[in-house]
Amino acid sequence: MFVLGLDVGGTSSRALLLDASGRRVGYGKAAGGNPAAHGTEVAAANIGRALEPALRGIDPAQVAGAVIGMAGAGALERAVFDLMWASAGLRPAPRVTGDLGIAFAAGTAEPCGTVLIAGTGAIAARIEDGEPTVIADGLGWLLGDEGSGFWLGREAARVAARALSRGEAAGRLVRLVAAALLDEESLPDAVHVARGPQGPQGQGSGNGAQEAQGRPPGNGAREAQGRPPGNGEILRGGVPEIGAGAAGTLAGMRALAIKLVIGAQSRPPLELARLAPLVSQAAAEGDPAALEIVDTAARLLCRTVAEVRAAEESGPVVLSGSVLTSEGPVCSAVRERLGASTVLAGDGAGAAAWLAGREAFGWDPVTAARLHERIVSGG
């Protein structure tokens, strides 16, 4: 007999198969399965793709139980999901829960404590008896998720766009973002502009080439051509052409900024989270803009923890999600600011499978505690 554990987030879906001894039998990974972010049909399809390699070589009818920790579980259309589940040959209905309890269990076998997740999104919770009782943030990329991977990526893109638009010297972060969104191997030096009370002065300064001609500037991709942009051009993802030698002018730099904006907006919003590692890379190299983003992210994440953690609580805070489980400046800054002991979460799919094993195999507390570290650490 076997059990399945799945850890489903906005970026990836991972499935782990265990036998009754706690041994890992199968594992699969696919794209994100958060139904709130991707819709149930896409989410279910991606979860199904993660199940295929995890179940390869075994009879799905031998799966005695399953636990799924799913970000955005409240948006799941169960009928669509159940159809995918049955098509995989699985009989017992899985216990679908939010990702908070799973993330906490990935760090500790204790029933109570605090968990902070910062992956594509960001959320914190007080956990009691394995379930969240108080929750902060987790409000999505548009209205919340402060300090998350998406937040970091958006801030990086914003810094790059503003620096290019102003003709400022491109630091390490700006160059990394430009390489990711513009395929620009190199950027021109800064354009130095004298600024007065009304803004930039002089030929080619300000918001675009039109200023030098005494006409109001446009605010889109066609500025460098002396024409105001149409909204349709930006929405269609048109990319402005930059003439030879133009990039070294402020109008050319502004055109690069608009090109970067279009590159960012032509992608699904959550793909900005892919820029988050660039913030860590630039911060590690001492880039001032990246260091400021890291410091702000840590402050926001710690503020989220403070909303759920009791003042007298002394237990560790479980840190989960790609932003916090990879050793880097954000993780270090959060640990320093929290002023509490922390533990990094292990494999979320392993934690879900461990919970499923407790339920299906009836492991006693001693056995469950002994198996926990091995399962969530990938052993």
Buried (B, 14 or more C-beta within 10 A) or exposed (E): EBBBBBBBBBBBBBBBBBBBEBEBBBBBBBBBBBBBBBBBEBBBBBBBBBBEBBBEEBEBEEBBBBBBBBBBBEBBBEEBBBEBBEEBBBEBEBBBBBBBBBBBBBBBBBEBBBBBBBBBBBBBBBBEEBBBEBBBBBBBBEEBBBBBBBBBBBBBBBBBBEBBBBBBEBBBBBBBBBBBBBEBEEBBEBBEBEEEEEEBEBEBBBBBBBBBEEEEBBBBBBBBBBBBBBEEBBEEEBBBEBEEEBBBBBBBBBBBBBBBBBBBEBEEBBBBBBBBBBBBBBBBEEBEBBBBBBBBBBBBBBBBBEEBBEEEBEBBBBBBBBBBBEEBBBBBBBBEBBEBEBBBBBBBBBBBBBBBBBBBBEBEEEBBEEBBBBBBEEE
